[in-house]
Amino acid sequence: MQLLFPFFKWCDGTWVGETIRGSKYAFPVIEAIHLLGLTVLLGVMVIIGLRLFGFILKHESTRDLATDLRPYTWTSIVVMLVTGFLLFASEALKCYDSSSFRFKMACLILALIFQVTIYHKATTSIDVDKRPGFARLTAILALVLWFGVGLGGRAIGFL
Amino acid sequence: MMSLFEICQWLQNTEFGTSLRESIWMFPIVESTHVLGLSISVGTLLWMDLRLTGKFMKNQPISKVSNSVLPWTLVGFTIMTITGVLLFWCQAIKAYNSIFFKIKIALLFLAAVNAIAYHTTIYRRMDEWDKASPPPLQARFAGWFSIALWIGIIVAGRNMAYSF
């Protein structure tokens, strides 16, 4: 972690970080957008998760549903990453010391890797609905990882 | 007769309110559950609303999306209501003094009116327009209005943490 300290310090000192810190409204506005992004992203994950479990929208294949939802998934992920970085830049040194932040980043990296590998494979495959074990495991892992990111994020403000 | 302020004061100072506010773990747990519950409540309702606006899953009958999604939305709202009441209970004075809390309650009220209006009128005639593309104006309006209200509720709720 110490290797990364100069990076955190640099982020903290960028004009983006300083501008947001110096503004009364920037942080709350960005934070609110971050939260709306969370609603959409975790909402998508819950819907696809429930479909992978076979609980809802059974008349439509997981693949079709996921295809309909994919633009929302990736738009919300991009919104989260952009607003998240802005929030981070405004308090990078606080984040450096925060174990919640480290937990969040670990979950985030795993979640993103999972999203573009196994999850992508499951939600684009034709026969995932015939393999309930694989479908459910994928759903559980995705939900645990993404909710882990959310939980870690909320915890930054507490711990 | 107690004033609204006195009721808030009393509520927050009950033994339960005080211990929840001062707890190390319970308060963060309740607050986190309230935030993550957004995904199950608004996160699922959003797809119902988008279907109503005609922007999403156009080839699926509205009744099927509705029957699939709304039970989970209700589960989400139950979680939100319970944790929301607990959060209010332990910081009622802060809520009483917050303009954002008042905005949030007003918007929640409008969202309830919108939902009731939709379910008691056009929803009952769904047979006639279940597969219509685009859905009738009243249904599209209910969808867009709901999305706008929930964005407002989330933003107002988040901003209760700040005082401008």
Contacts between the chains, C-beta under 8 A, distances in Angstrom:
chain1	res1	chain2	res2	distance
A	24	B	164	7.0
A	25	B	164	7.6
A	28	B	158	7.3
A	28	B	159	5.6
A	28	B	161	8.0
A	28	B	162	4.9
A	31	B	158	6.2
A	32	B	154	7.2
A	32	B	155	4.4
A	32	B	158	5.0
A	32	B	159	6.6
A	35	B	35	7.5
A	35	B	38	7.5
A	35	B	154	5.8
A	35	B	155	7.7
A	35	B	158	5.2
A	36	B	151	6.2
A	36	B	154	5.9
A	36	B	155	7.3
A	38	B	35	7.7
A	38	B	38	6.7
A	38	B	39	7.3
A	39	B	38	4.7
A	39	B	39	6.5
A	39	B	42	5.1
A	39	B	43	5.3
A	39	B	46	7.2
A	39	B	154	6.3
A	40	B	43	6.9
A	40	B	46	6.7
A	41	B	39	8.0
A	42	B	36	7.0
A	42	B	38	7.1
A	42	B	39	3.1
A	42	B	43	5.5
A	43	B	38	7.8
A	43	B	39	5.1
A	43	B	40	8.0
A	43	B	42	6.8
A	43	B	43	2.1
A	43	B	44	6.0
A	43	B	46	5.5
A	43	B	47	7.3
A	44	B	43	7.3
A	45	B	39	7.0
A	46	B	39	5.2
A	46	B	40	5.7
A	46	B	43	5.6
A	46	B	44	6.1
A	46	B	72	7.4
A	47	B	43	7.4
A	47	B	44	6.2
A	47	B	47	5.9
A	47	B	69	7.4
A	50	B	72	6.5
A	55	B	72	8.0
A	56	B	68	3.9
A	56	B	69	6.5
A	56	B	72	6.9
A	57	B	60	7.6
A	57	B	64	7.2
A	57	B	65	7.2
A	57	B	68	4.7
A	57	B	69	7.8
A	58	B	68	7.9
A	59	B	60	7.7
A	59	B	64	6.1
A	60	B	57	7.7
A	60	B	60	6.3
A	65	B	57	7.8
A	68	B	56	6.6
A	68	B	57	5.6
A	147	B	36	6.0
A	147	B	39	7.8
A	150	B	32	8.0
A	150	B	35	7.0
A	150	B	36	5.2
A	150	B	39	7.7
A	151	B	32	5.8
A	151	B	36	6.7
A	154	B	28	7.6
A	154	B	31	7.0
A	154	B	32	4.7
A	154	B	35	5.4
A	154	B	36	7.6
A	155	B	28	7.0
A	155	B	32	7.2
A	158	B	28	4.4
A	158	B	31	7.8
A	159	B	28	7.8
